[in-house]
Amino acid sequence: MDKRGNLCAASLFGSFAKVGAFTFGGGIAMLPVIEREVVEHRQWLSTEEFVDVLAIAQSGPGAIAINTAILTGHKLLGLKGVAAATAGVVAPSFFVILVIAALLPHAGQSPILNGFFMGVRPAVVALIAAAAIKLGQKILVDKFSIALAGITLLVSLLLNPHPAVLIPIAALIGLGRFFYLQKGEEGSRR
């Protein structure tokens, strides 16, 4: 029986709460932790399904971690899954930020707090880099995807356009390639 057969909203909430509670840096830094939980540990999604969820999550507005929770929850349990996964990923951060907001005015420019952030910032960069490398190994599988990623990276670094511009352009290029290949297959059948 599929691992999904025993899935309930509580276990989905718990898994995403664990992700939300133990991932610093949010957003992209959460992706390897979400992948480890839903693909490797729980086996609720295949690697291909997870990559598809990420592509859609990144294409839409909003935080990628929340979008990923919404899409994963919907795929697994419909609207009940959306509510459970979203609440799970958001609740820990909400409560931690609430506590920090209450304590921060009293902490001021604390050397301890500054030391904490001096350690967290580089770790977050490393987590984001690890997520990019891990996803890249799964997504950049042919010359086309490598070239498109390279061009997108260069354009992003040199021109700094908004992702809402780059993603639809890349999607249109991908569709164009699909239709070009389809046309080639039809021509070879004749």
C-alpha positions as CSV (number, residue, x, y, z in Angstrom):
1,M,0.0,0.0,0.0
2,D,1.1,3.5,-0.8
3,K,2.6,5.5,2.2
4,R,-0.2,8.1,1.4
5,G,-2.9,5.6,2.4
6,N,-2.2,6.2,6.1
7,L,-1.9,9.9,5.8
8,C,-4.1,12.1,8.1
9,A,-4.2,15.9,8.6
10,A,-2.5,15.6,12.0
11,S,0.6,13.9,10.5
12,L,0.7,16.5,7.7
13,F,0.4,19.3,10.2
14,G,3.1,17.7,12.4
15,S,5.5,17.3,9.5
16,F,5.2,20.8,8.3
17,A,5.3,22.2,11.9
18,K,8.6,20.4,12.3
19,V,9.8,22.1,9.1
20,G,8.6,25.4,10.4
21,A,10.1,25.0,13.8
22,F,13.5,23.8,12.9
23,T,14.4,25.8,9.7
24,F,16.1,29.1,10.1
25,G,16.1,31.5,7.1
26,G,12.6,30.7,5.9
27,G,11.6,30.4,2.3
28,I,14.2,28.8,0.1
29,A,16.2,27.6,3.1
30,M,13.1,25.5,4.1
31,L,13.0,23.6,0.8
32,P,15.7,21.0,1.5
33,V,14.0,20.3,4.9
34,I,10.6,20.1,3.3
35,E,12.0,17.7,0.6
36,R,13.7,15.6,3.2
37,E,10.4,15.3,5.1
38,V,7.9,14.7,2.3
39,V,10.0,12.9,-0.3
40,E,12.7,11.0,1.6
41,H,11.3,10.4,5.1
42,R,7.5,10.2,4.6
43,Q,7.6,9.3,0.9
44,W,4.4,11.3,0.3
45,L,5.7,12.7,-3.0
46,S,8.2,11.5,-5.5
47,T,11.2,13.6,-6.4
48,E,9.5,14.5,-9.7
49,E,6.3,15.5,-8.0
50,F,8.2,17.6,-5.5
51,V,10.1,19.4,-8.3
52,D,6.8,20.1,-10.0
53,V,5.3,21.5,-6.8
54,L,8.4,23.8,-6.4
55,A,8.1,25.0,-10.0
56,I,4.5,26.0,-9.4
57,A,5.2,27.4,-5.9
58,Q,8.0,29.6,-7.2
59,S,5.8,30.8,-10.1
60,G,3.0,32.1,-7.9
61,P,3.0,35.1,-5.6
62,G,3.7,34.7,-1.9
63,A,6.3,32.9,0.2
64,I,7.7,29.8,-1.5
65,A,7.6,27.7,1.7
66,I,3.9,28.5,2.3
67,N,3.1,27.9,-1.4
68,T,4.9,24.6,-1.2
69,A,2.9,23.6,1.9
70,I,-0.3,24.6,0.2
71,L,0.4,22.7,-3.0
72,T,1.7,19.6,-1.1
73,G,-1.3,19.6,1.2
74,H,-3.7,19.9,-1.7
75,K,-2.1,17.1,-3.6
76,L,-2.2,14.8,-0.6
77,L,-5.5,15.6,1.2
78,G,-7.3,18.4,-0.7
79,L,-8.5,21.4,1.2
80,K,-8.0,19.6,4.6
81,G,-4.4,19.1,3.6
82,V,-4.0,22.7,2.6
83,A,-5.2,23.8,6.0
84,A,-3.1,21.3,7.9
85,A,0.2,21.9,6.0
86,T,-0.2,25.7,5.9
87,A,-1.0,25.9,9.6
88,G,1.9,23.6,10.4
89,V,4.5,25.5,8.4
90,V,3.3,29.0,9.6
91,A,2.5,28.3,13.3
92,P,6.0,27.9,14.7
93,S,7.3,31.0,12.9
94,F,4.3,33.0,14.0
95,F,4.9,32.2,17.7
96,V,8.6,32.6,17.6
97,I,8.3,36.0,15.9
98,L,5.6,37.0,18.4
99,V,8.0,36.2,21.3
100,I,10.9,38.0,19.5
101,A,8.8,41.1,18.9
102,A,7.8,41.2,22.5
103,L,11.4,40.8,23.7
104,L,13.4,42.7,21.1
105,P,12.7,46.2,22.4
106,H,14.1,45.1,25.7
107,A,17.2,43.5,24.1
108,G,18.2,46.6,22.1
109,Q,21.6,46.2,20.6
110,S,22.5,43.2,22.7
111,P,26.0,41.8,21.9
112,I,24.5,38.3,22.5
113,L,21.8,39.0,19.9
114,N,24.4,40.4,17.4
115,G,26.5,37.3,17.9
116,F,23.5,35.1,17.3
117,F,22.8,36.8,14.0
118,M,26.5,36.7,13.0
119,G,26.3,33.0,13.2
120,V,22.8,32.5,11.6
121,R,23.3,34.7,8.5
122,P,26.2,32.6,7.0
123,A,24.3,29.4,7.8
124,V,21.2,30.6,6.0
125,V,23.3,31.4,2.9
126,A,24.8,27.9,3.1
127,L,21.3,26.4,3.3
128,I,20.1,28.3,0.3
129,A,23.2,27.3,-1.7
130,A,22.7,23.7,-0.7
131,A,19.1,23.8,-1.8
132,A,20.1,25.3,-5.1
133,I,22.8,22.7,-5.7
134,K,20.5,19.8,-4.6
135,L,17.6,21.0,-6.8
136,G,20.0,21.8,-9.7
137,Q,21.2,18.2,-9.7
138,K,17.6,17.0,-10.3
139,I,16.4,19.7,-12.7
140,L,19.5,20.6,-14.8
141,V,19.6,17.3,-16.7
142,D,20.2,18.4,-20.3
143,K,21.9,21.1,-22.3
144,F,18.7,23.1,-22.7
145,S,17.9,23.3,-18.9
146,I,21.5,24.1,-18.1
147,A,21.6,26.8,-20.7
148,L,18.3,28.3,-19.6
149,A,19.4,28.3,-16.0
150,G,22.7,29.9,-16.9
151,I,21.1,32.6,-19.0
152,T,18.5,33.3,-16.3
153,L,21.3,33.5,-13.6
154,L,23.3,36.0,-15.7
155,V,20.3,38.1,-16.5
156,S,19.3,38.1,-12.8
157,L,22.8,39.1,-11.6
158,L,23.4,41.7,-14.3
159,L,19.9,43.3,-14.7
160,N,18.2,42.3,-11.4
161,P,14.7,42.0,-12.9
162,H,11.8,40.9,-10.7
163,P,11.3,37.1,-10.6
164,A,7.7,37.8,-11.9
165,V,9.4,38.8,-15.2
166,L,12.0,36.0,-15.4
167,I,9.7,33.1,-14.5
168,P,7.0,33.7,-17.2
169,I,9.7,34.3,-19.8
170,A,11.4,31.0,-18.9
171,A,8.0,29.3,-18.9
172,L,7.3,30.6,-22.4
173,I,10.7,29.5,-23.6
174,G,10.0,26.0,-22.2
175,L,6.6,25.9,-23.9
176,G,8.3,27.1,-27.2
177,R,10.8,24.3,-26.9
178,F,8.0,21.8,-26.2
179,F,6.0,22.8,-29.3
180,Y,9.2,22.9,-31.4
181,L,10.0,19.3,-30.4
182,Q,6.4,18.2,-30.9
183,K,6.5,19.7,-34.4
184,G,9.7,17.8,-35.1
185,E,8.3,14.5,-33.9
186,E,5.2,15.0,-36.2
187,G,7.5,15.7,-39.1
188,S,9.6,12.6,-38.6
189,R,6.4,10.4,-38.5
190,R,5.4,11.5,-42.0
